Amino acid sequence: MAIALGASAAPAALIAAREVAGEDAARRAAPFVALAPFALWVATSMDGAYLGIGAWSVALLVLATGRTGARSRALAAGGGAVFGIGLLLSYGLAPLALVPAAVAIRRRRPDVLAVFGMGAAVPLAMAAAAGFWWPDGLAASRRRYAVGIARLRPYGYFLVANLAALALAVGPAVAAGLARLRDRGLWLLAGGALAAVVLADLSGLSKGEVERIWLPFMPWLVLACAALGRGGRGGGGSRRGWLGAQAGLALVVQIAWRSLW
């Protein structure tokens, strides 16, 4: 189930990309999403399930911003409900809200954001009625984290090391894609994910293990690879070359990187 949910994040991200940037951009990004090294952790950790849940919540809200009336409200409420369920499963999913929020704000759809928020409140309220108050759970998790192995992990080191691990997990083509990305729609998705990463990194609650913990942010960064061109040449290197680099790095990581996840 976790692998199926994680794998479903790819079409969810591409659906959102098509909504904000068009069919052609989504098709150009698709092979990179499929070959990104982070697929290794989708298949080996429960965080793959959180990746899928988060991706569909984002996709539903992005779709809602492009529609009106009852259909828009239904999509936003559904996306919010899925996001609320995700928050009950993983506190680390919270910064992901920046990705669809960027789209909704750019498209001037505060109504959609409001419905999304109400949808997210439903599962949280149901949990509260059953005796679990989400903010208290987050506070307890922070205290538990502070006295666990995190106390032995220096903040400054992991502030940088986390980003290095993220770079390996998404692959070198993402850096090239971000440097060449000009599409405003895709920048909303990738930029929102970058903001979420920065927030998660600065929080001090992600000291290590980000190759799995940050999975929900990764497909949105990989969408930037749509900027690497259509067929032959794509921004300083052939499109096939960048795809080969992605797949090759995934193989190297699998063979040479010892990960507990």
N, C-alpha and C positions, 0 to 999 in steps of 0.2 A: 504493500500500500504506500509506504513512504517513497519508494522508487517511482511508482506511478505518479504520485502527486508532484514529486520533484521534476520528473520528465515533462509534466504538463505545463511547467513554468515557461518552457520555450514557446509553445504556441500562444500562451497568454501574453508574453512580452511582445511577440510579433503582431498580435492583434492590436495591442496598444500603439505600437509603432506605426502600423497601417493607418490607425485613426488620426494620428497627429502629423504624419509625414508622407502618407500615401503608400500604395501597393508596391511601387518600385523600390522604395527605401527599405520596406520590410523584407522584400525578397533578397536584397543585397546583404542585409544583416543576417538572414537565416542561417547560412552555412557557418558563420562565425559563432552564433549562439549554440549551434549543434556541436562544434568542435572545441569549445572553450575548455581549458583544463579543469575548471571547477566541476565539471561533470563527474570527476572522480569522487567527490564528496557527496554528490547527490546520491550515488549508489551505495555509500558506506555509512551514512549517519542519518539520524532522525531529523536533522536540520533540513534535509531534502524535502521533507513533508512541509516544514514551515516555509520553505522557498516557494513551493507550489501554492500554498494557501495565500501567501502574501502577493504573489504574482497575479492571481485571479482577482484579488480584492482591488489591486491597482488597475487591472485591465477593465473591470466593470465600471469603476469610477471614471476612467478616461473615456470609455464609451458613452457614459451618461452625459459628459460635458458636450458631446456632439449631437445630442438629441434634446427634444423638448417634451413637455407634457408628462403623461402617465408613464411612458416608456423610460424617460430619463429618470424619473423618481424611482421606478422599480429597479433600474440598474444601480443607481446610487445607494438605495437601501440594501440591495443584495450585496454590493461591494462592502458596505459598512458592516453588515452582519458577518460576512466572511472575515473581515479584518478584526472584528471584535473576538471572534472565535480564535483567530491567530494570536491575539494578545493574551488570551487565557492559556495558550500553549507555550508562548515564548515572549518574555519581556523584550528581548532584543529586536522584535519586529516593529516596535513603536516608531523608530526613526523613519521607517519605510513610508510613513504617511506623507513625508515631504515630497515624494515622487508624484503621486496624483494631485496633491495640493498645488504643486507648481503649474500643472496643466489647467486645473480649475481656476486658479487665479489669473493665469494668462488669458483664458477664454472668458473671463468675467462671469463666472458661474458660482457665486457664493451660495445660491440656493441648493446647488448640487452638493457642495461641501457640507451644508447644514443637514441635508437628508442623509449623507454618508455618516456624519457624526451620530445622528439619531439611530441609524442602523447598527453602528458599532456599539452603542450604549445598550442595546437589547440583550445580547449575550452576557455583557458585563453585569447588567442589572439582574439577570436570572441567576448568575453566579453569586451575586450579593445576597439575593433572597435565600439561596441555599447555604449561606454562611461564609462565603469567600469574598472579601473586599479587596479589589485589585490593588489599590494604592498600598494597603497594608502588606500584601504579598510582595510587592516590589520592594518596599522598605526592608522586609525580612530577608529577601534575597540579597539585597545590598549588604546587609550586616553579615550574612553567612559568607558571602563572597569575600568580604574584607578580612575575615579571620581564616579563610582557607588558603589555598596555594597562591592566591593573588597577592598575599602579603609578602611573598618572596620574589615577586616579579616587579622589577623597578619600572616606575611609570614612564620615565623618559626614554628608556630603551625600547619598550613596547610601543610607545607612540610612533616610533619609526619602523620597528620590526613588523608591526601589524600591517603597515602600508606595503612593505616589501613582500609579505606573504600574500596580500591581496593582489599585487602586481603579478605574482606567479600564478595565482588562481585564475585570473581573467586572461592572462596571456599578453605578449608584447604588442599584438595588433590593436589592443584597446588604446594604448598610449598613442600610437600612430593615428588611430581613428579620431581620438579626442583632439589631437593637434590639427586635424584637417576638417573637423566637423563644422559645417556652416548651416545646416538645417535647423531652424529654430524649434521645430516640433521635437526633433530628437534631442536637442539640447535640454528641453524641459525635462525629459525622462532621465537622460544621463546626468544632467546638472543636479536634479533632485537627488539622485543616487549618490553623487559626490558629496552633497551637503549632508546626507544621512551618514555616510562613512565618516566624515569629519566629526559630526556630532557623536557618533559611537566611539570614535577613537579618543576624543577629548574627555569623554565621560569617565574613563578609567575603568569601565566595566568590561572592557574587551582587551585584556592583557594576555594575548596569546590565543590560540585555537580559532583565529578569525577565518581560517580557510573553510571552516564549517559554519561558524556563528554568523558570518557576514554573507552567507549564500543568498539571502533574499535581496541583497543590493546588486549582486553581480550581473544578472542578465541585462539590467538596465544600462550598465556601463558598456557591456559588449555591443549594445545596439549602435554605439558610435562607430563601429567598424563598417557600417553602411557607407561611410565617407571614403572608403578605400577603393572606390571605383567600381566599374561595371564588369569589365571583362579582362582586358589586358593589363594596362598600367593603372596603378591606384596609389597616388601619393607617395612616391619615393620607393616603391617596390611593387612587384606584380601582385595582383590579387591572389593568385595561386600560391605565391611565395608566402604571403601573410597567413593564408590558411594552412600551409605546410608548417609554418612556424608554430601556429597554435597546436596543431596535432602533435608535432614533434616535442614541444614542451610538455604536453600532457603525458607522453610516453616517458620522457626523462623523469618527470615528477613521480610517476608510478613506479619506475624502476629504482630511482636513486634516493627518493625522499621517504624517510621512515616517518609515517604519521600514525597516530593512534586512532585516527578516524577513518 
